[in-house]
Amino acid sequence: MTASCGSCGAGLVPVLSLGDQPLANALLTEETLADPEPRFPLTLAVCPVCGLVQITDPVPPEQMFREYAYFSSVSEAFVEHARIIATRMIAARHLTGDSLVVEIASNDGYLLQHYAAAGIPVLGIDPARNVAAAAMARGVPTVAEFFDPNLARQLLASGQSADVVHANNVIAHVTDLDGFVTGIGSILKPGGVAVIETPYVRELVERLEFDTIYHEHRYYHSLSALERILDRRGLAVAGVERLPVHGGSLRIFVRHREAVGVETDDLSPSAVAVILSEERALGITTPGYYLDFAARVDALGRDLLALLDGLRRDGRSIAAYGAAAKGTVLLNAFGIGTATIDFVADRSPYKQGRYMPGVHVPIVPAERLVETMPDVCLLLAWNFADEILAQQTEYRERGGRFLIPIPDPKLV
């Protein structure tokens, strides 16, 4: 039976299968290693009608997001990225102590803390109870629930409407995409701005970032598809920027349709037409744009496995860095496990002492790299390559080398 588009209901065209995969952030403990591990089909498809790229077999969000392994504040670079946009929005929107900034999927308060420090009232919304608790401990008020139209109505009934709504790396995750957008429109003040960041499907294809496909990411957005979804709910893209974070993302500034053009601030309105034109030329909303994607992923797998096998034959020791969701996908897709890599190093105390889903490679503190000095370290969190390479200067100076797998395997 052909899967249907989660937005318009049309039949989907599959473009890449990554087989049956475990949930990418479902890290295992010593006690759960021997338990049966749920796996779910992971197939990427495109809707030939509305152009929205998505996976064909979504997993119920309650299984993925009530406890979450990713704490945004672990990345100093991402915290700084958040500080910059918060500072910019405070100035551009003339925010004061009478304003309200809401973040959907606010994680551990990595972004809202910057507004709070400036005296701007904030509200976080995040269904993961463990990260919501971390945010509240940081002084960021947080509602530990999924964001949907019902929650939006509750917020409005309590007198809470937002001058600025942030939604970083969440619109790809939601099950009810139209409901999510409706909720944003409901809580956004008539003159307010929603700032939405999401990985850009164009970067995924061009840079072969197949490991950013996992069950938490139901949707993979182009500006063209996003514009259509927003338009149906009375919202419009007032500006757009391309960002390098997470392997290449879009930041879109969204306003109520009637407010667009009333004031532009620094929302980059001219860039909207440029990117939409580029996407039309590429055919980014058509299945043809994705035709050779699977073949390129297969070739990448062969090249990476050949390189790792050659290193092992030469007697080299191999570890990995970054117990990220994308690491789970890459290791499982290519069958890389304990026979190849000794451990995965990670800075997050929450992940240390656990095991990678599917392949059961142990996760250890980042200090283990210098303590044991593996010859090569496979960089699973390649989207933070610059930050990690700078942090691991001693490992590199002592002869350790990182293997960056995407888009072409290379030793640095």
DRENZA-189230 format. One record per residue: residue in three letters; x, y, z of N, C-alpha, C in turn. Coordinates in steps of 0.02 Angstrom, whole numbers, plus 50000, padded with zeros to 5 digits. Last residue first. Example, Ala and Ser with C-alpha at 12.3 -4.5 7.8 and 13.67 -1.06 7.14 Angstrom:
ser506424988850354506844994750357506455000250394 ala506604971650390506154977550390506604983550390 
! end
This chain:
val520785069050421521065075750434521485075450498 leu520175058950291520555059250353520855066250361 lys518545057050222519225059950218519525060250288 pro517175052350123517615050550179518315053550170 asp516105065450077516575060450052517045058750109 pro515335074050152514995070150099515445064850066 ile515575062750288515095066150244515395072550217 pro516535057650379516225053250329515805056650276 ile518125060850434517485064250422517125060550366 leu519165054950549518885052950485518195056050479 phe520565062150630519845061450624519655059350554 arg521995055450712521685058350652520935057150654 gly523335058250827522675055650811522375059150751 gly524525064450862524525059850805523855056850787 arg524515074050955524865067950973524815062650919 glu523695083450899524415085050904524825078850921 arg522455077250917522725078050850523475079450852 tyr522305077851057522265071451022522585071950952 glu522375091851075522895087451103522905080651068 thr521205096551011521865098450986522405093751012 gln519815095151022520245089251026520945090650997 gln519165107151000519175104451068519685098851076 ala519315108250863519645113150906519685110550977 leu518515097650821519225097550805519615102450848 ile517275102450867517565096350896518315096050882 glu517045113950788517045114350861517415108450892 asp517075108450658517545113750678517605114150754 ala516005098650663516705096850651517195102250675 phe514665096950685515035101150731515785100050724 asn514285087950591513995094650585514315099550634 trp514805075750627515185079650579514915086850571 ala514745065850732514435072450738514785077350692 leu515635055750697514925054750683514545061350687 leu517145053350645516765059050671516025058450651 leu518185041050697517645042350650517195047750679 cys519845042150727519195043350760518685045350707 val521315032350736520825035950694520175036550734 asp522085027050839522415030050781521945034550741 pro521675031351008521555027350947521865030950887 met522125035651147522435037551083522315032551027 thr521705034851278521855028651243522185029751175 glu521625048151324521865042951369522075036651331 val521055055151219521765056551235522045051051280 leu519765048951223520155049451161520895050351177 arg519205050551348519475043951331519905044151267 glu518595062651358519295062251380519615055551362 ala517265060551330517695063051276518435062451294 pro516635045251403516805052351405517295054251351 val515765033451293516225035051347516355042551349 ile514715020651243514815027951241515215029851303 pro514925005251152514895009051214515055016451204 val513854999351025514525001951040514475006251103 his512654993650976512874992451045513594994451060 val511914994550862512584991750856512934990750923 gly510584998650913510694994050857511374990650857 pro511165013550992510615009150970510825004750912 met512625013751093512295015951032511745011051011 tyr512455014751271512685011251212512295013751151 arg513115023551418512595020151379512895017151315 gly514135030551471513935024551505513375020751471 gln513515046351419514075042251440513835036351483 lys512385054251404512495048751357513045043951380 tyr512445063751504511835059851497511945053651453 pro513635070551484513595065651539512975061151534 ser514265073251326513655073551365513655068351421 arg515375071451245515425076151301514825075951348 asp515935055351189515435060751188515505064951251 ala516555042051089516665047151140516145052651133 val516245025451066516035032051042516145036951099 phe517425011951036516965015851077516765022151040 asp517995004150934518055002051003517565005651050 ile517404998050777517575003650821517535001550894 thr517254984750724517644989950689517864995550735 ala516504976850802517064973650768517514978750734 thr515464984950843516024983850889516614980250857 gly515004991550682514884990250753515524989050792 ile514174995750541514804997150576514674996350651 gly513184994950439513384989050477514054989950513 phe512675005950377513255002850346513524996850385 ala511575009250456511485008650384512055004950351 asn512145010050585511675004650569511585003750494 leu512975021350573513255014950595512795009150576 leu512055031350529512625029350488512885022550508 val511125031850637510915030250569511495027750527 thr511945035550746511555029350747511365027150677 gly512375048050700512855042550709512515035850711 lys511235055650707511505054150640512025048550644 ala511125056750846510635052750809510895050950740 ala512785055050920512225058850892511735054250856 ala513955053750999513405048951002512765052350980 gly515485057250952514825060250943514275055050941 tyr516745048050874516585053750916515895056350899 ala517595032050882517145036850850516995042450900 ala519095022750843518545024650887518085029350848 ile520265010650797519755015350774519245016450830 ser521965006350764521395006350810520925011950790 arg522734997550629522555003850661521955002950708 gly523154986850553523274986650625523104993050661 asp522804986350424523464989250438523614989550512 arg521504982150435522004977350409522714979750423 arg520924994150478520954988450523521474983350500 leu521055001850360521385004050422521444998250472 gly520254994350273520964995150260521344997350322 asp519004996050332519294989350328520044989750316 leu518845010050313518875007350380519195000350380 leu518805010350171519315014150208519395011350278 ala517695002450144518345000550117518905004050155 leu516685009950206516855003250232517535000950207 leu516695021350123516855021950195517055015150224 asp516345016049997516985019650006517175019950080 arg515075010650022515625006349999516295009650012 gly514375022250060514455016650106515025012150086 leu514405029649940514735032250001514855026650050 ala513615021349860514325022349843514715025049903 asp512375022849924512695016349920513435016949905 val512155036549901512235034149969512575027249969 arg512025036349762512575040049791512695037949864 ala510845029149748511455026549719512075029949749 ala509925037849810510055031249839510715028349813 phe509925049049720510135049749790510335042949820 asp509465050249593510095046649602510345046749674 leu508185056949610508235050449578508895046849593 tyr507745068949658508015064349707508205057549676 tyr507165076149558507735079249592508095074149636 gly506025068849523506625068449482507245071249515 pro504965072349609505355066249622506005065849582 thr505005090149648504825084549604505245078349620 thr505435101149713504815098149737504585092349694 ile506565105349645506655102549712506025099349740 gly507005109949521506465104949524506425101649592 leu507905120049504508165113349522507635107949518 ala507065130649479507535128649427507815121649441 arg506405131549602506025129949541506485127449486 glu507475135349683507155128849693506735126849633 glu507765148249634508265142949629507955136049636 ser506565154549671506745154049601507265148449590 leu506655153949810506095150649776506245149649702 ile507795161949829507825154749845507255150949812 val507295174549783507905171549754507915164049766 ala506205177349864506095176349792506695172849760 val506895178549988506365173649979506265172149905 ala507775189149989508055182449981507525177149968 ser507055200350018507245199249948507515192249936 pro506885200350159506325198550115506535197050043 ser507685200150284507935197550219507365195750171 leu507315206550401507065199750390507265196750322 asp507515217650482508085214750447507915207550426 asp506055226550451506615225750497507215223150458 thr504895228550379505335223050359505875221650409 glu503175231450395503845233250417504295227250401 val502225227350304502085233150346502745235950374 gly502615215750243502705221950206502565228150246 val501425206150326502015206150283502045212550242 ala500225205950390500755210150419501375210550375 glu499385197050330499205204150324499745208750351 arg499965184750368499985186950298499855194450291 his501035184850509500355184350483500335187650414 arg502685178750470502225183750498501515182050475 val504295171750491503585170850472503155176050507 phe505825168650429505465173350472504745173550447 ile506855154350428506335158350396505995162650449 arg508345147350394508015151150447507495155450412 leu508885131450342508515137550326508285140750390 ser510535123950350509845124950371509545131150340 gly511825113050359511495117550312510755118050327 gly512335105450461512455103250393512115107450340 his512005112750575511705106150563511765103950491 val512285129150506512195124550562511835118150541 pro512415138650405512835132650401512685127450455 leu510895145250330511365144750385511795138550378 arg510025156950235510345150350236510885150450288 glu508505165350273509235165250271509465158050269 val507075175350235507405168850240508155169750237 gly505475183050266506195183250256506485176350263 ala504145180550274504355187550264505095188250252 val503015169150227503735169750238503945176950222 ala501435169250312501855170450253502585170950273 leu499835162050355500505164550372500925165150309 gly498645155450337498635162750343499295165750363 arg498775142150312498585144150380498635151650391 arg499255140650185498605137750200498335139950268 asp500535146050199500015149950164499315147250180 leu501265135650257501125141750295500545145750265 ile501325126750149501025124650212500815130850253 arg501995134250052501325131850039500965130050104 glu503235136350113502825142050096502095139950085 leu503745123250121503565126950182503095132750167 ala504005120549986503505116650022503275120250085 ser504995130549961504385130149921503835126349957 leu506035127650047505655133850058504995133550020 ser505975110550101506195115750054505805121950071 his506275099050234505935104850205506335108550152 tyr505675084450283506315087250259506125092950212 tyr504885075950423504865080050363505545083150349 arg505195068050533504695065550486504725069350420 his506425064250625506335069050571505815066350522 glu506405052750702506195059150734506065064550682 his506935043250615506215043250629505975049650663 tyr508065051450499507905046550552507185047850575 ile509265058150405508615055050397508525050050454 thr510535061850416510055066250450509345063750439 asp511235053450336511175051550406510765056450447 phe511345059250212510825054250221510715052450294 glu511905070850146511825070350218511275065350236 leu512455075050023512365067950038512295066650113 arg512435087749981513005085850022512955078650047 glu511235088149908511855090149876512475087849914 val510275083450004510395080049940511075081749911 leu510405092250112510385084950123510565081350059 glu510245104450050510895102650077510945095150088 arg508875103450022509355104349967510055102549989 val508265103150145508295096950106508775097450047 tyr508945110250286508725111750217508815105450175 pro508345110050454508815107750403508515108350333 thr507645125350516507565118250500508085116250450 glu506945137950615507545135150585507435127750574 ile505915151850623505925144550617506575142450583 val505185163850711505835162350682505915154750683 ala503805174350694504035167550712504685166250674 val503325190050754503735186350706503895179450735 gly501845200850770502405196750793502765193150737 gly500705208150755501315210950728501935206950745 pro499765199450817499665201850748500285204750717 lys500675186250906500325192650904500255195150832 leu500465169050901500865174650876500445181050873 ile499615158850931499945162150988500355168150966 ser499105155050803498655156850857499005160850912 gly500195151550724499795157350706499345159750762 ile500565140050795501015145750792500625152050775 gly499455131850767499605133850836500075139850838 thr499605129950630499015133350656499135135950726 val500775122350631500785128950601500185133050624 phe500255110750692500815114250722500845121450696 gly499285106750601499095108750668499635112650703 asp500105103350492499625108850485499395111350554 leu500815092350550501165098350526500695104350521 asp500795081450663500255085450632500555092150610 thr502115077650702501665073150666501135076950628 val503705086050691503015085650713502605080850670 his505025087850650504865082350696504125081050705 ala505275099150578505405092750544505145086850585 ile505085108750670504555107950620504655101750578 val506245109050748505665105350773505135104250719 asn507335117950739507425110750729506855106650760 asn506615130450832507245128150803507245120550799 ala505595142050840505485134850829506105132150793 his505055156150931505605152350902505395145050895 val504085170250919504055163050929504665159950895 val503805185850990504265181750950504145174450969 asp502685189751057502985194451010503455190850963 ala501305179051095502025180151088502195185651038 ser500185177851233500295178051161500985180951150 gln499285172951366499965172551340499965172351264 gly498085171851434498345178551418499045178651391 ser497545159651444497885162151504498215168851492 ala497095157651317496585158551370496895161151434 leu498305155451253497925161551239497415162951293 leu498605142851306499055148551319498685155151307 gln497555135251255497635135951328498075141951345 arg497815136051119497205139051145497245140051221 ala499025128751115499015135751094498395139351121 leu498565116251151499005119751197499025127251180 asn497795113751034497485113851100497905117551151 pro498735113950927498225119250932497885119551001 asp500305109751012499785108550962499255113950969 phe501765103551081501425109551058500925107751003 phe501845092651221501885093651149501505099951130 glu502545098651377502025095651336502185096551262 ala503045106151496503295099651472502745095951435 val503425122651490502845118151490503075111551459 thr504555132151586504455127451530503835123251541 pro505575145951627504915142651635504755138351574 val507205144751665506795145751606506125142251616 gly508155141951762507735147851770507305149551711 arg508785130251757509165135951732508765142451739 ala507805121751793508345122651841508785128551821 met507095122051675506805125351733507335126351787 ala507965114451595507815121351578507545125151639 ala507905102051657508555105451654508445112851638 ala506575098851634506805099851703507465103551705 ala506615097351496506215102751524506425104151596 val507365085751488507675092051466507275098051491 asn506425076651545507105077251573507435083751551 arg505275077551468505255079651538505955080651567 ala504955083551316505435079251350505515081551422 pro504135093151258503815087251287504295082751326 asp504195110451286504575104551264504285098351297 ile504255127451284503785121851275504185115951249 gly504595142051382504815136451342504265131151339 leu504435159151386504095152851401504355147551354 val504975174751458505045169151411504595163451434 pro505275192451468504895186551489504915181051436 ile506875199451470506285198251427505915192151453 gly508075202151531507475204551563506845203751523 ala509165196251479509055203251459508405205951489 ala509045183451522509595187351551509525194751534 ala508015179151440507885180051511508425184351544 tyr508695178151318508165183051325508055184551400 his509555167651353509845174051331509315179651334 gln508735156851382509135159751436509425166651417 leu508225152451262507825157151302508215160251359 leu509255143451219509105149651184508745154651229 tyr509375132851313509975135451280509865142151246 gly508405125651378508425132951390509025136351358 asp508435112651336508655114051404508725121451419 asn507065113551227507605109451253507795111751323 ser506005119351163506495123751194507085120151226 ala504935117451072505505112851075506115116551103 ile504625134451049504345127651043504935122851033 glu504755148651147505115143951104504775137151108 val504205165251156504035158151165504485154051120 val504295180451235504615176151185504465168851203 leu503435195251263503475188151278503795184551219 ser503595211651343503545207151285503525199851310 asp503865219951445503155218751431503045214051372 gly505215221951446504935217851499504195216551492 thr505435221751266505505224651333505245219651385 leu506065222951099505765219151154505915222351221 his506215227350965506145232051020505805228751081 arg506535219150863505825219250882505695223850941 ala507925221250853507495222350795506765222950813 ala508415218050984508505224650955508005226050899 ile507985204851000507835209751052507885216851023 met508545198750887507825199650890507625204650944 arg509935198950920509685202350859508935203650863 thr509975190951032510185197951036509915202050977 ala509545178950973509155182051027509325189451033 ile510555176150882509895177650856509455180850910 ile511645174550973511665179650920510975181250895 arg511275163851055511375170451084511345175951031 ala511285153150963510655155350993510715162351022 his512655152350937512185153450881511515156050908 glu513065148751065513255155251038512815157150979 val512515135951070512305140951120512475147951095 phe513255130150969512535131050959512255135951009 ala514545130151023514425133750960513675135050950 glu514415121751131514555128851143514405132951081 ser513345109051156513725112251102513805119651116 val512575106751267513215103251263513655106351209 ser511355112751253511885116751284512555113151284 ser510455103151204510755108151158511345111751188 phe510465086551230510445092751267510815098051226 tyr509665072051185510045077751159509925083951201 ala508855061951230509565061451245509965067651225 tyr507305062751316507705064451257508445064751274 glu505715056751343506385057351371506855057851313 arg504725059351250504575060451321505225060551363 phe504995056551114505145063151140504995064251214 met504665043851062505315046951046505495052851089 gln503415039351090503965034551095504645037851088 glu502615050051060502685048251131503275043351141 pro502535050250920503005054750954503105053051028 pro502535035050827502175039450874502655043750915 val503395036250672503355032950737502985037650785 pro502985034950497503115038750558503015034550621 asp503505029850359503245026050416503395029850481 thr504075037750261503435034550246503115031250307 ile504705054450281504775047250287504085044050282 gln504745067450152504555064650217504725057250221 val504505082750065504905076650074504795074150145 leu503245090149970503525089250037503875082550042 gly502595092649851503325093249852503645092149919 cys501265091149824501455097149861502215097849870 val501375079949730500865085249725501095091549760 pro502305070249756502315073249689501815078949681 cys503235069449900502555070049877502565073549808 val504535057549924504335064449906503615064249882 ala505365048250055504935048849997504775056149984 leu506385036550141506265043550122505855043750058 thr506155024750266506145025950194505975033250181 leu506365013750380506585020650371506675021950296 pro505405003250489505635004950421505815012350416 phe506085000350653505545002850611505815004350541 arg506344990450797506594993450735505994995150692 pro506654987850970506184989350916506534992550856 glu507574974951035507624982051017507154983550959 pro507464964651178507294965751107507284973151091 asp508874966251293508154966551278508034967051203 ala510194967251323509954960751299509214960751281 leu510334980451368510704978151309510424971651280 thr509784985651481509334984551424509684981751363 glu510804987351574510234982951591509794981351532 glu511634996551515511894989851528511324984951539 thr510565005351399510945004751461511204997651467 leu510485013851240510375008051283510795008651347 leu509585027351165510205024551190510055019051241 ala508725032051052508535027151104509155023651130 asn508905040250945509115042851010508935038151068 ala508415032850836509105035350835509355037850902 leu507665017250844507575024350855508265027450871 pro508375006050719508145007650787508015015150792 gln507745002350554508225005550598507945006250668 asp507694993550406507384994150472507904996750521 gly508235003650265508074997450299507704998650364 leu508315015350199508865013950245508725007750287 ser507875019750037507725015450094508355014250134 leu507315033349940507885030249975507625025950032 val506135037049877506765038749844507375035649878 pro504385034249843504995032849881505625034449842 val503115045349829503585041949786504225040549826 leu501445044749899502145046649900502565042549852 gly499815051349863500265045649867500995047849860 ala499175065249963499325061949900499795055949912 gly498985072550081498645066150074498775062450009 cys499625084150121499075084750072498705078250059 ser500425079650234500145086350229499545086550183 gly500905066850230500645069150294500355076150291 cys500495056850091500815062850116500485065150181 ser500415039050114500115045450095500495051250126 ala501105024050039501025028750095500765035350070 thr500305010949955500695017049950500555021650009 met500424994050000500005000050000500445006250000 
! end
